[in-house]
């Protein structure tokens, strides 16, 4: 079984993980777990979440590491930085959205990849970020085994991460996400009733 681990910190953005985690978790081929710096975190939406793993318990050979944004990514944690750095060096799949991309920039972890984020100007004072020429003003960017997205791109992020890990063929992934993007009635007009 393939394993995806979602790193969530206090005041994590609930909506940024919802589509991706639920699509992965409904597959018989994937297991989804959460991880954090502490055992209990709260989301921006007020959900109190008991996490499955500490950062030390994340296996180096998991199939996907996802960093969910929020308001606490100014954290300084060597374990987390090393985990992401090793995965990027080993070309292992990593997805980061919103504040988590800010974290990557601040720690110099975007310097070898094309990427996006909330806004380039937010990173002007990050001494370790030296790759502004590869910042792309798009909702989501996939480069090698890294997907980055801004905080308004939960659906686009879901699509690109699913494609990166070859969850299904690209057309099937786009169609699956389109149900959420278009809504039931427009989706049904375009593709037919998915529940019929």
Legacy VTK file of the C-alpha trace (Angstrom):
# vtk DataFile Version 3.0
C-alpha trace
ASCII
DATASET POLYDATA
POINTS 196 float
0.000 0.000 0.000
1.232 3.484 -0.869
1.536 5.985 1.949
0.906 9.732 1.987
1.794 11.815 5.033
0.307 15.285 5.484
2.266 17.629 7.751
-0.121 19.953 9.571
0.862 22.582 12.121
-1.261 24.643 14.486
-3.704 26.858 12.583
-3.393 24.696 9.495
-5.634 25.546 6.543
-8.305 22.833 6.575
-9.446 23.396 2.990
-5.970 23.001 1.498
-5.795 19.326 2.414
-9.436 18.279 2.067
-9.675 17.407 -1.625
-6.297 15.729 -1.946
-6.471 13.722 1.276
-10.013 12.520 0.644
-9.274 11.408 -2.915
-6.170 9.517 -1.844
-7.844 8.024 1.223
-10.788 6.659 -0.781
-8.408 4.587 -2.895
-7.640 1.027 -1.812
-4.049 1.642 -2.908
-3.295 4.553 -0.576
-3.121 5.173 3.157
-3.246 8.748 4.463
-1.704 9.819 7.763
-1.074 13.146 9.453
2.123 14.273 11.145
3.171 17.301 13.152
5.601 18.707 15.670
3.165 17.976 18.483
0.448 15.377 19.058
-2.566 17.698 18.815
-3.071 20.658 16.493
-5.987 22.960 15.708
-7.015 24.136 12.259
-7.965 27.650 11.184
-11.524 26.338 11.011
-11.430 25.224 14.638
-11.007 21.480 14.176
-8.851 19.870 16.867
-6.791 17.152 15.239
-4.941 14.314 16.930
-2.075 13.526 14.552
-0.884 10.037 13.671
2.878 10.569 13.611
5.624 12.746 14.978
8.154 13.982 12.433
10.638 11.344 13.653
8.168 8.591 12.797
7.852 9.514 9.125
9.504 6.783 7.093
12.063 7.905 4.525
10.418 5.762 1.856
6.836 7.076 2.002
5.327 7.704 -1.405
4.211 11.289 -0.818
4.908 14.069 1.672
2.417 16.958 1.694
2.972 20.200 3.596
-0.327 21.952 4.279
-0.314 25.723 4.702
-1.591 27.818 7.544
-0.445 30.409 10.030
2.418 28.622 11.818
5.016 28.019 9.128
7.483 30.449 10.696
8.547 27.376 12.669
12.216 26.478 12.973
12.514 22.719 13.112
15.664 20.947 11.934
13.943 17.568 11.577
11.337 18.983 9.242
13.868 20.903 7.175
16.105 17.838 6.831
13.163 15.617 5.916
12.074 17.889 3.075
15.655 18.529 1.936
16.422 14.809 1.724
13.229 14.071 -0.188
13.938 16.808 -2.725
17.552 15.639 -3.122
16.336 12.061 -3.657
13.618 13.160 -6.117
10.849 11.835 -3.855
7.396 13.456 -4.183
6.719 16.561 -2.093
3.704 18.869 -2.276
3.593 22.248 -0.529
0.861 24.860 -0.508
0.459 28.391 0.851
2.463 29.080 4.026
4.338 25.806 3.616
5.861 27.178 0.396
6.971 30.251 2.340
8.713 27.841 4.713
10.505 26.158 1.817
11.634 29.517 0.447
12.865 30.744 3.822
14.952 27.597 4.261
16.477 27.632 0.777
14.573 24.524 -0.298
13.233 26.043 -3.532
16.592 27.004 -4.983
16.785 24.040 -7.386
13.184 24.054 -8.629
10.723 26.110 -10.592
7.951 27.035 -8.196
5.133 29.352 -7.210
3.730 30.602 -3.924
1.546 33.298 -2.441
3.767 36.113 -3.753
7.440 36.592 -4.487
7.664 39.893 -2.596
6.916 38.047 0.661
10.304 36.376 0.371
12.461 39.468 -0.197
14.023 39.233 3.247
14.746 35.482 3.107
18.539 35.286 2.863
18.471 31.592 1.923
16.110 32.105 -1.012
18.153 32.740 -4.178
15.880 31.523 -6.972
13.507 34.391 -7.717
14.076 33.952 -11.455
12.282 30.598 -11.236
9.200 31.913 -9.438
6.245 31.478 -11.801
3.062 33.488 -11.305
0.651 30.571 -11.608
-1.773 28.890 -9.218
0.329 25.735 -9.136
3.713 24.645 -10.499
5.088 21.124 -10.783
8.825 20.688 -11.327
10.479 17.312 -11.015
8.926 15.777 -7.882
7.874 19.053 -6.246
4.439 20.670 -6.493
3.987 24.175 -5.094
0.788 26.220 -4.949
-0.618 29.410 -3.502
-3.287 29.420 -0.839
-6.182 29.841 -3.278
-5.238 26.794 -5.348
-6.472 23.784 -3.376
-8.062 22.126 -6.422
-5.171 22.860 -8.787
-2.787 21.583 -6.113
-4.816 18.386 -5.811
-4.699 17.828 -9.574
-0.948 18.299 -9.896
-0.050 16.216 -6.860
-2.257 13.356 -8.081
-0.585 13.552 -11.494
2.868 13.642 -9.913
2.261 10.384 -8.020
0.452 8.828 -11.013
-2.704 8.278 -9.008
-4.530 7.645 -12.276
-4.176 8.755 -15.888
-4.229 12.531 -16.355
-7.688 12.640 -17.965
-9.247 10.631 -15.134
-7.644 12.885 -12.525
-8.862 16.036 -14.257
-12.353 14.601 -14.541
-12.392 13.594 -10.854
-11.332 17.072 -9.721
-13.760 18.701 -12.164
-16.699 17.470 -10.098
-15.556 19.773 -7.288
-14.413 22.550 -9.592
-17.542 22.749 -11.748
-20.161 21.594 -9.284
-22.606 18.752 -9.837
-24.886 20.292 -12.461
-22.228 21.768 -14.743
-20.210 18.584 -14.373
-23.250 16.520 -15.359
-23.808 18.703 -18.434
-20.212 18.174 -19.507
-19.543 14.565 -18.487
-22.894 13.063 -17.503
-24.252 12.235 -14.052
-21.377 10.637 -12.107
-23.799 8.858 -9.774
-26.184 7.427 -12.390
LINES 1 197
196 0 1 2 3 4 5 6 7 8 9 10 11 12 13 14 15 16 17 18 19 20 21 22 23 24 25 26 27 28 29 30 31 32 33 34 35 36 37 38 39 40 41 42 43 44 45 46 47 48 49 50 51 52 53 54 55 56 57 58 59 60 61 62 63 64 65 66 67 68 69 70 71 72 73 74 75 76 77 78 79 80 81 82 83 84 85 86 87 88 89 90 91 92 93 94 95 96 97 98 99 100 101 102 103 104 105 106 107 108 109 110 111 112 113 114 115 116 117 118 119 120 121 122 123 124 125 126 127 128 129 130 131 132 133 134 135 136 137 138 139 140 141 142 143 144 145 146 147 148 149 150 151 152 153 154 155 156 157 158 159 160 161 162 163 164 165 166 167 168 169 170 171 172 173 174 175 176 177 178 179 180 181 182 183 184 185 186 187 188 189 190 191 192 193 194 195
